[in-house]
Amino acid sequence: MKGTPYKMRWRAKELSLALIILVYIKTVPVDPKTHVKEDISTLTRGEAVNNKEGQHVDKTRSTNTAKSSSDFEEVTIQKKEAAAKHKHSPKREETNVIESGSEAKLIAETNNVILRENTSEQEEKSVDHQACDYRKGKWVIDDRRPLYSGHGCKQWLASMWACRMMQRQDFAFEKLRWQPKDCEMEEFEGSKFLKRMKDKTLAFVGDSLGRQQFQSLMCMITAGKNSPDVLDVGKDYGLVIPPGGKRPNGWAYRFPSTNTTVLYYWSSTLCDLEPLDILDPQTEYAMHLDRPPAFLRDFLDRIDVLVLNSGHHWNRGKLKANKWIMYVGGKPNTNRRIADMGSAKNFTIHSTLKWLNSQLPKHPHLKAFYRSISPRHFVNGDWNSGGSCNNTIPMSIGKEVLQEESTDQSAASAVKGTRIALLDITALSQV
């Protein structure tokens, strides 16, 4: 994400606001007219986004691309952390996922996962009706925004994602707030959030988009102000800088006033990574598509709210640069249907969520969410085929989301039939 053009980096902050309010805050009626000047039509006029056509669908491409310097930095850190993790990791419980078994059973499981996405419209609509469908709505201008200054919050916000520190001049987007179509969302306040999360732990586990949400939430809770009383408890979760590394594989902070912990763990593909030779710094890694990340197996009992995400790291270039080798059933994958990047991603997400769903009865306090994919920034082509990401005008492709089904069909399919909720942010981010 370090190389992402500055013009699009504001998205993560806005997504974080929607995400956090979706997860934790009870909806109570408020009067939106008090602070809302006008709706987004004052910024631009557009059509309602009310169907799948023309919208983002996660079509993971198999590319053999070179990685940016930030990507290589992450590769080194991941290797050292994974080696240390597998060398000193505490005893883990059984994962209830495929470790070995007959080839026929494995292929059957694989086919079920891949074909499960072809669900009928009637099956999709059988999902329990929610009181408030946050997916439908529009962005409105609100003078209470932004919730923290882009010039500040240096304690939590990485400089590469601080839009105010970049060259952009237009910051009208910082005034936008998501307004659901048929309900109201209570205004976010850090003190209320901490009170409601008293003695609880919130964990983001996923790629750099999850990391941005983690950083943004820390800024929202503290209103971007320096908070020396917040404790760094990364060691409690094994989140330390490995020997020779530049940063840990995540961060964890605790607010002493309410004993609330907010953490992030880097797992771009949501599967277990195991060094094939822990003594060799150049070793390849077994990418166990049918095993959840070891971090989840080790610390799930200490998490109260879990938000997972994955998507944009599923391409050949990243796998090659990381020296990741696909494994299924404890051995290198030989199933061609899984070898395809899109199928490998879907197989992994389904496997991890299936395992997580099986653990929920053991952890009745745990509320689990899978966040849909963030739209790609490129239009009129991909990064290597003439595309660009120079659109800086919000709502230029539409101002309202009214569609019934998720644009991220893969994510919707993965949570179907489980007690894991879908945080559907794709369409509202697309506009």
C-alpha positions as CSV (number, residue, x, y, z in Angstrom):
1,M,0.0,0.0,0.0
2,K,3.0,2.3,0.4
3,G,3.0,2.9,-3.4
4,T,-0.7,3.7,-3.6
5,P,-1.3,7.1,-5.1
6,Y,-2.1,9.7,-2.5
7,K,-5.3,10.7,-4.1
8,M,-7.1,7.6,-3.1
9,R,-5.7,7.0,0.4
10,W,-8.5,8.8,2.1
11,R,-10.8,5.8,1.5
12,A,-9.6,3.8,4.4
13,K,-10.5,6.4,7.0
14,E,-14.0,6.8,5.8
15,L,-14.4,3.0,5.5
16,S,-13.2,2.6,9.1
17,L,-15.9,5.0,10.4
18,A,-18.6,3.0,8.7
19,L,-17.1,-0.3,9.8
20,I,-16.7,0.6,13.5
21,I,-20.2,2.0,13.7
22,L,-21.6,-1.1,12.0
23,V,-20.0,-3.4,14.4
24,Y,-20.3,-1.9,17.8
25,I,-22.7,1.0,18.2
26,K,-26.4,0.4,18.7
27,T,-28.6,2.5,16.4
28,V,-30.5,5.2,18.2
29,P,-32.6,7.9,16.5
30,V,-30.7,11.2,16.0
31,D,-31.6,14.2,13.9
32,P,-29.2,14.2,10.9
33,K,-30.5,17.6,9.8
34,T,-28.8,19.3,12.7
35,H,-25.4,19.0,11.2
36,V,-26.0,17.9,7.6
37,K,-25.7,20.8,5.2
38,E,-26.8,19.0,2.0
39,D,-26.5,15.6,0.6
40,I,-23.7,14.7,-1.8
41,S,-25.5,16.0,-4.8
42,T,-23.9,19.4,-3.9
43,L,-20.5,17.8,-4.7
44,T,-21.5,16.0,-7.9
45,R,-24.6,14.5,-9.5
46,G,-24.8,10.9,-10.4
47,E,-27.0,7.9,-10.7
48,A,-28.0,5.5,-7.9
49,V,-25.8,2.4,-7.7
50,N,-28.6,-0.2,-7.6
51,N,-27.4,-3.1,-9.7
52,K,-24.4,-5.3,-10.2
53,E,-23.7,-4.1,-13.8
54,G,-20.6,-1.9,-13.9
55,Q,-19.8,-2.4,-10.3
56,H,-16.6,-3.9,-8.8
57,V,-16.4,-7.7,-8.6
58,D,-13.3,-9.3,-7.2
59,K,-11.6,-10.7,-10.3
60,T,-8.2,-11.6,-8.9
61,R,-5.6,-11.6,-11.7
62,S,-2.7,-14.0,-12.0
63,T,0.2,-11.7,-12.5
64,N,4.0,-12.2,-12.4
65,T,4.8,-8.7,-11.3
66,A,7.7,-7.1,-9.5
67,K,7.0,-5.8,-6.0
68,S,7.5,-2.4,-4.7
69,S,10.1,-1.6,-2.0
70,S,7.4,-1.7,0.7
71,D,6.3,-5.1,-0.5
72,F,9.8,-6.5,-0.2
73,E,10.1,-5.0,3.3
74,E,6.9,-6.8,4.3
75,V,8.3,-10.0,2.8
76,T,11.4,-9.9,5.0
77,I,9.4,-9.1,8.1
78,Q,6.8,-11.9,7.4
79,K,9.6,-14.4,7.0
80,K,11.4,-13.6,10.2
81,E,8.2,-13.4,12.1
82,A,6.9,-16.7,10.7
83,A,10.1,-18.5,11.5
84,A,10.1,-17.2,15.1
85,K,6.4,-17.9,15.5
86,H,6.7,-21.6,14.4
87,K,9.8,-22.1,16.5
88,H,8.4,-20.8,19.7
89,S,4.6,-20.9,19.2
90,P,2.6,-22.2,22.2
91,K,0.7,-25.4,22.0
92,R,-2.4,-25.0,19.8
93,E,-5.8,-26.6,19.8
94,E,-7.0,-28.8,17.0
95,T,-8.0,-26.8,14.0
96,N,-10.8,-29.1,12.6
97,V,-9.5,-28.4,9.1
98,I,-8.1,-30.7,6.4
99,E,-4.7,-31.9,7.5
100,S,-4.6,-35.1,5.6
101,G,-6.9,-37.7,4.1
102,S,-7.9,-39.3,0.9
103,E,-7.4,-37.5,-2.4
104,A,-11.1,-38.1,-3.2
105,K,-12.3,-36.5,0.0
106,L,-10.0,-33.5,-0.6
107,I,-11.2,-33.0,-4.2
108,A,-14.8,-33.2,-3.0
109,E,-14.2,-30.6,-0.4
110,T,-12.5,-28.4,-3.0
111,N,-15.3,-28.7,-5.5
112,N,-17.9,-27.9,-2.8
113,V,-16.0,-24.7,-1.9
114,I,-15.6,-23.5,-5.5
115,L,-19.1,-24.4,-6.6
116,R,-20.7,-22.9,-3.5
117,E,-20.4,-19.5,-5.0
118,N,-23.0,-20.4,-7.6
119,T,-25.8,-19.8,-5.1
120,S,-29.3,-18.9,-6.3
121,E,-30.9,-15.6,-5.8
122,Q,-33.5,-17.2,-3.6
123,E,-30.8,-18.8,-1.3
124,E,-29.1,-15.4,-0.9
125,K,-32.4,-13.8,0.2
126,S,-32.8,-16.5,2.9
127,V,-30.3,-14.8,5.1
128,D,-31.8,-13.5,8.3
129,H,-33.3,-10.0,7.8
130,Q,-31.4,-7.3,9.7
131,A,-33.2,-4.3,11.3
132,C,-31.0,-1.9,9.5
133,D,-29.3,-2.5,6.2
134,Y,-26.2,-0.3,6.3
135,R,-25.2,-1.3,2.8
136,K,-27.9,0.9,1.3
137,G,-27.6,4.7,1.6
138,K,-25.5,7.6,0.5
139,W,-22.7,9.9,1.5
140,V,-23.8,13.3,3.0
141,I,-21.9,16.4,4.0
142,D,-21.6,16.8,7.8
143,D,-19.9,19.7,9.5
144,R,-18.9,17.5,12.5
145,R,-16.4,15.9,10.2
146,P,-13.5,15.1,10.2
147,L,-13.3,13.1,13.5
148,Y,-9.6,13.7,13.7
149,S,-7.1,16.0,12.0
150,G,-5.1,14.7,9.1
151,H,-2.3,17.0,10.3
152,G,-2.2,15.2,13.6
153,C,-2.6,11.8,15.1
154,K,1.1,11.0,14.5
155,Q,1.0,8.6,17.4
156,W,-1.1,6.1,15.4
157,L,-1.4,7.2,11.8
158,A,1.4,6.2,9.4
159,S,2.7,9.3,7.5
160,M,2.1,7.5,4.1
161,W,-1.6,7.5,4.8
162,A,-2.0,11.0,6.3
163,C,-3.6,12.7,3.3
164,R,-3.0,16.2,4.8
165,M,0.8,15.5,4.6
166,M,0.6,14.8,0.9
167,Q,0.2,17.1,-2.1
168,R,-3.5,17.0,-2.4
169,Q,-5.3,20.3,-2.1
170,D,-9.0,19.3,-2.2
171,F,-10.2,17.9,1.2
172,A,-14.0,18.3,0.8
173,F,-14.2,14.5,1.1
174,E,-13.3,14.8,4.8
175,K,-16.8,16.2,5.5
176,L,-18.6,13.1,4.2
177,R,-20.6,10.8,6.4
178,W,-22.4,7.6,5.4
179,Q,-26.1,7.9,5.8
180,P,-28.1,4.6,5.7
181,K,-31.3,4.7,3.7
182,D,-33.9,3.7,6.3
183,C,-32.2,4.1,9.6
184,E,-29.8,6.4,11.6
185,M,-26.4,5.6,13.0
186,E,-25.4,7.1,16.3
187,E,-22.5,9.6,16.1
188,F,-19.2,8.0,17.0
189,E,-17.6,9.1,20.3
190,G,-14.4,7.7,21.6
191,S,-15.5,7.7,25.3
192,K,-18.8,5.8,24.4
193,F,-16.9,3.3,22.3
194,L,-14.5,2.6,25.2
195,K,-17.4,2.3,27.7
196,R,-19.2,-0.2,25.5
197,M,-16.0,-2.2,24.9
198,K,-15.0,-2.3,28.6
199,D,-12.9,-5.3,29.4
200,K,-13.0,-6.4,25.7
201,T,-10.6,-6.9,22.8
202,L,-11.2,-5.9,19.2
203,A,-8.9,-7.5,16.6
204,F,-8.4,-6.7,13.0
205,V,-6.8,-9.5,11.1
206,G,-6.0,-9.1,7.4
207,D,-4.0,-7.1,4.9
208,S,-2.9,-3.4,4.8
209,L,-6.5,-2.2,4.4
210,G,-7.2,-3.8,7.8
211,R,-4.1,-2.0,9.1
212,Q,-5.4,1.3,7.9
213,Q,-8.7,0.7,9.7
214,F,-6.9,-0.2,12.8
215,Q,-4.8,3.0,12.7
216,S,-7.9,5.1,11.8
217,L,-9.9,3.6,14.7
218,M,-7.1,4.5,17.2
219,C,-7.2,8.1,15.8
220,M,-11.0,8.2,16.2
221,I,-11.0,6.9,19.8
222,T,-8.3,9.5,20.8
223,A,-9.7,12.3,18.5
224,G,-6.2,12.4,17.0
225,K,-4.7,13.7,20.3
226,N,-1.5,12.3,21.9
227,S,-2.4,9.7,24.5
228,P,0.6,8.7,26.6
229,D,-1.6,6.7,28.9
230,V,-2.4,4.1,26.2
231,L,-0.3,0.9,26.8
232,D,1.6,-1.0,24.2
233,V,0.7,-4.6,24.9
234,G,2.0,-6.2,21.7
235,K,4.2,-8.6,23.6
236,D,1.0,-10.2,25.1
237,Y,0.1,-11.3,21.6
238,G,3.5,-12.1,20.3
239,L,3.6,-8.9,18.3
240,V,7.3,-8.0,18.6
241,I,9.9,-7.0,16.1
242,P,11.7,-10.2,15.1
243,P,15.6,-10.3,15.1
244,G,16.8,-8.2,12.1
245,G,13.2,-7.0,11.3
246,K,12.0,-3.4,10.9
247,R,8.5,-3.7,12.5
248,P,6.4,-6.4,14.2
249,N,3.7,-8.4,12.4
250,G,1.1,-6.2,14.2
251,W,0.3,-4.0,17.1
252,A,-1.8,-4.1,20.2
253,Y,-2.8,-1.2,22.5
254,R,-4.8,-1.1,25.7
255,F,-6.8,1.8,27.1
256,P,-6.3,1.4,30.9
257,S,-9.4,3.4,31.8
258,T,-11.7,0.7,30.5
259,N,-9.3,-2.2,29.9
260,T,-10.1,-2.1,26.2
261,T,-7.6,-3.6,23.8
262,V,-7.5,-2.8,20.0
263,L,-5.0,-4.8,17.9
264,Y,-4.1,-5.6,14.4
265,Y,-2.4,-8.7,13.0
266,W,-0.9,-8.9,9.5
267,S,-2.3,-11.9,7.5
268,S,-2.8,-10.8,3.9
269,T,-4.2,-14.2,2.8
270,L,-5.8,-15.5,6.0
271,C,-4.1,-18.8,5.9
272,D,-1.2,-20.4,7.8
273,L,2.4,-19.7,6.7
274,E,5.0,-22.2,7.8
275,P,8.7,-21.9,6.9
276,L,10.0,-25.1,5.3
277,D,13.4,-24.6,6.9
278,I,13.5,-22.3,9.9
279,L,17.3,-22.3,9.8
280,D,17.5,-21.0,6.2
281,P,16.7,-17.2,5.9
282,Q,16.0,-17.8,2.2
283,T,13.6,-20.7,2.8
284,E,10.3,-21.2,1.0
285,Y,7.0,-21.1,2.9
286,A,4.2,-23.6,3.0
287,M,1.1,-21.6,2.3
288,H,-1.5,-23.9,4.0
289,L,-4.7,-23.0,2.2
290,D,-6.8,-25.2,4.5
291,R,-5.4,-23.9,7.8
292,P,-6.3,-20.6,9.5
293,P,-3.5,-18.3,10.6
294,A,-1.7,-19.6,13.7
295,F,-2.4,-16.2,15.4
296,L,-6.1,-17.0,15.3
297,R,-5.6,-20.5,16.7
298,D,-3.4,-19.1,19.5
299,F,-5.4,-16.1,20.6
300,L,-9.0,-16.6,19.6
301,D,-10.1,-17.1,23.2
302,R,-8.8,-13.6,24.1
303,I,-10.7,-11.8,21.3
304,D,-14.3,-10.4,21.7
305,V,-14.8,-8.8,18.3
306,L,-12.9,-10.1,15.3
307,V,-12.8,-8.4,11.8
308,L,-11.2,-10.4,9.0
309,N,-10.4,-9.3,5.5
310,S,-8.4,-10.5,2.5
311,G,-8.3,-10.0,-1.3
312,H,-5.7,-7.9,-3.1
313,H,-2.7,-9.9,-2.2
314,W,-3.9,-12.9,-4.2
315,N,-1.7,-12.7,-7.3
316,R,1.2,-14.6,-8.7
317,G,3.7,-11.8,-8.3
318,K,3.2,-11.6,-4.5
319,L,3.3,-15.4,-4.0
320,K,6.5,-15.6,-6.0
321,A,8.2,-12.7,-4.2
322,N,7.2,-14.2,-0.8
323,K,8.3,-17.7,-1.8
324,W,4.9,-19.0,-0.9
325,I,4.1,-22.6,-2.1
326,M,0.4,-23.6,-2.0
327,Y,-0.2,-26.6,0.3
328,V,-3.4,-28.5,0.9
329,G,-3.7,-31.5,3.2
330,G,-0.2,-31.0,4.5
331,K,1.5,-31.4,1.1
332,P,2.0,-29.3,-2.0
333,N,-1.2,-28.7,-3.9
334,T,-1.7,-30.8,-7.0
335,N,-5.3,-29.9,-7.7
336,R,-5.4,-27.7,-10.7
337,R,-8.8,-26.2,-9.8
338,I,-7.3,-24.9,-6.6
339,A,-4.1,-23.7,-8.3
340,D,-6.0,-20.9,-10.1
341,M,-5.5,-17.7,-8.0
342,G,-9.2,-16.9,-7.8
343,S,-10.1,-20.4,-6.8
344,A,-7.2,-20.6,-4.3
345,K,-8.5,-17.4,-2.6
346,N,-12.0,-18.6,-2.4
347,F,-11.0,-22.0,-1.1
348,T,-8.9,-20.4,1.6
349,I,-11.5,-17.9,2.7
350,H,-14.2,-20.6,2.9
351,S,-11.8,-22.9,4.8
352,T,-10.9,-20.3,7.3
353,L,-14.4,-19.1,7.9
354,K,-15.6,-22.6,8.2
355,W,-13.1,-23.2,10.9
356,L,-13.9,-20.0,12.6
357,N,-17.6,-20.8,12.6
358,S,-16.9,-24.2,14.2
359,Q,-15.1,-22.3,17.0
360,L,-17.9,-19.9,17.9
361,P,-19.8,-22.4,20.1
362,K,-16.6,-22.6,22.2
363,H,-16.4,-18.8,22.5
364,P,-19.9,-17.5,23.0
365,H,-18.6,-14.1,23.8
366,L,-17.0,-13.7,20.3
367,K,-18.6,-11.8,17.5
368,A,-17.0,-12.4,14.2
369,F,-17.2,-10.4,11.0
370,Y,-15.7,-10.8,7.5
371,R,-15.3,-7.5,5.6
372,S,-15.9,-7.4,1.9
373,I,-13.2,-6.3,-0.5
374,S,-12.2,-2.7,-1.1
375,P,-12.6,-1.7,-4.8
376,R,-9.6,-1.4,-6.9
377,H,-8.6,2.2,-7.7
378,F,-7.8,1.6,-11.4
379,V,-10.2,2.6,-14.1
380,N,-10.1,2.1,-17.9
381,G,-7.6,-0.7,-17.4
382,D,-5.3,-2.2,-14.8
383,W,-2.0,-0.8,-13.6
384,N,-0.1,-2.4,-16.4
385,S,-2.7,-2.0,-19.2
386,G,-3.3,1.7,-19.5
387,G,-5.4,2.1,-16.4
388,S,-5.2,5.0,-14.0
389,C,-6.4,5.9,-10.5
390,N,-6.6,9.7,-10.9
391,N,-10.3,10.0,-10.1
392,T,-10.5,12.4,-7.1
393,I,-14.1,13.3,-7.3
394,P,-16.4,11.4,-4.9
395,M,-19.7,10.1,-6.3
396,S,-18.6,10.6,-9.9
397,I,-20.0,7.2,-10.7
398,G,-23.1,7.5,-8.6
399,K,-24.2,8.9,-5.3
400,E,-26.5,6.3,-3.8
401,V,-26.3,2.6,-3.1
402,L,-29.6,0.7,-3.4
403,Q,-28.6,-2.8,-4.5
404,E,-30.0,-5.8,-2.7
405,E,-27.0,-8.1,-3.0
406,S,-23.4,-7.6,-2.2
407,T,-21.1,-6.6,-5.0
408,D,-18.5,-8.9,-3.5
409,Q,-20.1,-12.2,-4.3
410,S,-17.1,-14.2,-3.0
411,A,-17.4,-12.7,0.5
412,A,-21.2,-13.2,0.6
413,S,-20.8,-16.8,-0.4
414,A,-18.1,-17.4,2.3
415,V,-20.3,-16.2,5.2
416,K,-23.5,-17.9,3.9
417,G,-24.7,-20.5,6.3
418,T,-22.4,-19.4,9.1
419,R,-22.8,-17.2,12.2
420,I,-20.1,-14.8,10.8
421,A,-21.6,-11.5,9.7
422,L,-20.6,-9.8,6.4
423,L,-19.5,-6.2,6.6
424,D,-20.3,-5.2,3.1
425,I,-18.4,-2.0,2.3
426,T,-17.6,-2.6,-1.4
427,A,-20.4,-0.7,-3.1
428,L,-20.4,2.2,-0.6
429,S,-16.6,2.5,-1.2
430,Q,-17.0,2.2,-4.9
431,V,-18.9,5.5,-5.1
